Amino acid sequence: MNRFVIAVCALLALAPAVGAQEIQKASVQSGRLVIDGSGFGRRPPTVTLANGPALPVVAFSATQVTANLPANLAPGTYALTLERFNGGSSTFDFTYGSVGPQGPAGPAGATGPVGPQGEAGAPGATGAAGANGNSVQPSATPVTPLECASGSGRAYDIIDGNGFFLSRSVVCDGQQGLPGANGRDGANGKDGAPGKDGAQGPQGDTGPQGLPGANGKDGAPGKDGAQGPQGLTGAPGAQGPQGDTGPQGLPGANGKDGAPGKDGAGCTLGDNGDGTVTITCGAQSAVFTAVPPRGETGLSVGQDHACFIRTQDKKVQCFGDNTYGESTVPTAYASAQFSQVSAGAHYTCGILTSGAIACWGHNQAGQTNAPTSGTWAQIATGPDDLGQTETTCAVSTTGSMQCWGGWAGIVTGIPAGTYKQVAVGYFSACAIRTDGTLTCWGKSGAFNSNPPSGTYTSLMSGQQFNCAISATDGSAACWGNGSGLPSGQYTQVAGGDYYSCGLRTDKTIVCAGADFTPPSGQFTSLGAGRTSMCAVATNGSVSCAGGLTPPALP
């Protein structure tokens, strides 16, 4: 799906103007409303019946739209309205038919066979149960002219024995009725009679002879004999030879430690204010070039480019597409220090450490015409849709909000209140109030409406959906037309066209609905754009997936 959206966006500049919209036919196929016509546009239109709520669109093209019908829709004629995403609508009278009569019941099923008699001594086996029968019920979806040329007939749903829908059948007027449902289950076979007890066995043979007994104890020892007389003294023997040399003696004890040496001269470090430092040790000194620690922070990914803030000097650096100058920081801000940066469709905005806003890049919808006064704490850039939704919003240090750029519904429809974060999506925007609750506004029926209840700490907008991190348990709640994140605890969320990514509390990244595998390792922040995502590792380096290539650390 993402590759299809990318191809469409790449050809938008060459596509001819969309013609007038016209509904030629509306019918029901497989329980869904199918609208045929022309000029339906490049985005899903809004479909309503009798000014009711918008029907879920499941498939669309310039000549056909398919939508789910409301449950329990009564037969009758309804005003079908189709509103194109960029303006223009058409109305068509849609007739929803009545339900035909129920078909006759089928014959009863055959009775199951009786189970076999059990063997003697063991109970008999239980007979096999008959198979569950299917049933035929009148369908809630009426017959359409596409199913019966006469335009009238009866529709039936085939339901299995467990109550699950199997298929739909239609009998047009003049045709033979459907066969009856299968018969009832056959009765279980009777249990076999219990076997009789076996006869008692004969007496066993005599056992073998026992082992021999243990030996007796030894007798008591006899008494010692009397001592004999002392013998005579013998003559002295000759002197023996000299003995061998004895082994070497043990080593002597270690000598005492020498006296401690005198302390060396102390060293000092001085900052020269020009990127060099002077180290002085006693009478000697030397000048060295200072090398600050390197890394990136404040990462943001736009449609086809990304930007980050360098930790060593707080300057903004961008990479990726530069068709409209979105990746080139203007000379006026080349040496400026930033506290936040946000990459949009084909433009970039950031907040300087002074609290002022700076924007550059494409400006066909006024998305870079930032306020020239005020002190700002957070800024959010929007996606691109033919220049209509390239809208920018920012939250001031006092909690007030201001929006500017393409879509008037976002710029003029900001709800009253104070805020701490805002995110801009497709034809709509959402924000976190100072009390932690969520609110959304913009085009009626946009994909980002109806946010969840509760309190939240972080928020992001994808192309057609939102995700936010709960302040209660750190879980991610997503709503709209996109991919939700798996269960777990998160510190940051980001999203693109139809995919989302999250930074878990263990600093690993997980994505849902993406055409790429996120980088492995541990990270401190992440950002996501149309088809690419990037993240800052714990060592300060940047890794990307999906197409963008980050610059190498010097």
Secondary structure, 3 states (H helix, E strand, C coil): CHHHHHHHHHHHHHCCCCCCCEEEEEEEECCEEEEEEECCCCCCCEEEECCCCCECEEEECCCEEEEECCCCCCCEEEEEEEECCCCCEEEEEEEECCCCCCCCCCCCCCCCCCCCCCCCCCCCCCCCCCCCCCEEEECCCCCCCCCCCCCCEEEEEEECCCCCEEEEEEEECCCCCCCCCCCCCCCCCCCCCCCCCCCCCCCCCCCCCCCCCCCCCCCCCCCCCCCCCCCCCCCCCCCCCCCCCCCCCCCCCCCCCCCCCCCCCCEEEEECCCCEEEEEECCEEEEEECCCCCCEEEEEECCCEEEEEECCCCCEEEEECCCCCCCCCCHHHCCCCEEEEEECCCEEEEEECCCCEEEEECCCCCCCCCCCCCCEEEEECCCCCCCCCCEEEEEECCCCEEEEECCHHHHHCCCCCCEEEEEECCCEEEEEECCCCEEEEECCCCCCCCCCCCCEEEEEECCCEEEEEECCCCCEEEEECCCCCCCCCEEEEEECCCCEEEEECCCCEEEECCCCCCCCCCEEEEEECCCCEEEEECCCCEEEECCCCCCCCC
